[in-house]
Amino acid sequence: MAIEARALVKRFDGTLAVDGVDISVPAGSIFGILGPNGAGKTTTLRMLLGIIDPDSGTRRVLGSENPHAIAHRIGYLPEERGLYPAMKAVDAIAFVGALRGMPRKQGRERGRELLEEHGFGYIADRQIRQMSKGQAQTVQLLATLVHSPDLVVLDEPFSGLDAISQGRLEKMIRRLAENGTTVIFSTHVLAHAERLCERIAIIAGGKVPFHGLVATARDRLPPQVHLETRHIEGPWRDALPPGTEPQLKRGGGALFDFSLTGQVEPLLTALIEGGAGIETLSIERAGLHDAFVAIAGEAAARALDEETGGGAAR
């Protein structure tokens, strides 16, 4: 495991911010910490990195119980963005590399390579103050990677980026994982986690009500079946859940919507052999947003939706 944390607890001025958080992040994976602002995501990441210490609990990062001892193997993009406005892009990247022990000349060379590699070579000698917000955030992200870390920690990395920049960042994260780098990021936009992550932790009110595979979270809710038939009645109706009522179609036939509580094969057999006259049949798994509502509760989901402008979280 790249990261193992058990029962992390943190209080600020008597307020419980993180309450018994457990997290395990496999090496080489993309792991998401999901939750609304104020849920405890940033505090958890800072405890893992050793920026702050937990009041209780244990953490092991890249095999070490002392995150500071392996800081040179970690790249960190904090939620609070900040670069010196008068610095050129290559100098800003080299500066962050120097903080991780990289010689300044090597950092400048690697910084220029990274900018070229990601299509931003044209801003290499441009001052930060002359860049768009998306360009400046890209420079800070590349600075996080300049020393080729084994672990990359990104706190709300998609915040403030336009759709094109978000797509570019998703590709960058996938490429890091393909090359063996472990990536852990926090977000309140579930769509990013659904596209990128195999494993997630959902955090709400300082607790982690779910930790595991995205597929397992989605399986908390049964798939939804949408069935359209030419016939309304027949022995096949016994295969539908009790209480399933048809919506009669103009011109004949019916629509049925219900939850699939078992395997689909017995349902299909009953529909075909019973002569239902299937027009359309679709089965839709629950999305991560619906799973989040079921796991974290309506209040946490409302907070999430408010931060993303409603349906954006889906």
Secondary structure as UniProt FT lines:
FT   STRAND          3..12
FT   TURN            13..14
FT   STRAND          15..25
FT   TURN            27..28
FT   STRAND          30..34
FT   TURN            37..38
FT   HELIX           41..49
FT   STRAND          56..61
FT   TURN            62..63
FT   HELIX           67..73
FT   STRAND          74..77
FT   TURN            85..86
FT   HELIX           89..99
FT   TURN            100..101
FT   HELIX           104..117
FT   TURN            118..119
FT   HELIX           121..123
FT   TURN            124..125
FT   HELIX           128..130
FT   HELIX           133..145
FT   TURN            146..147
FT   STRAND          151..155
FT   TURN            157..160
FT   HELIX           163..178
FT   TURN            179..180
FT   STRAND          182..187
FT   HELIX           190..196
FT   STRAND          199..204
FT   TURN            205..206
FT   STRAND          207..213
FT   HELIX           214..218
FT   TURN            219..220
FT   STRAND          224..229
FT   HELIX           235..239
FT   TURN            242..243
FT   STRAND          247..248
FT   TURN            250..251
FT   STRAND          254..259
FT   HELIX           264..273
FT   TURN            274..275
FT   STRAND          278..284
FT   HELIX           288..296
FT   HELIX           298..307
FT   TURN            308..309
FT   HELIX           311..313
//
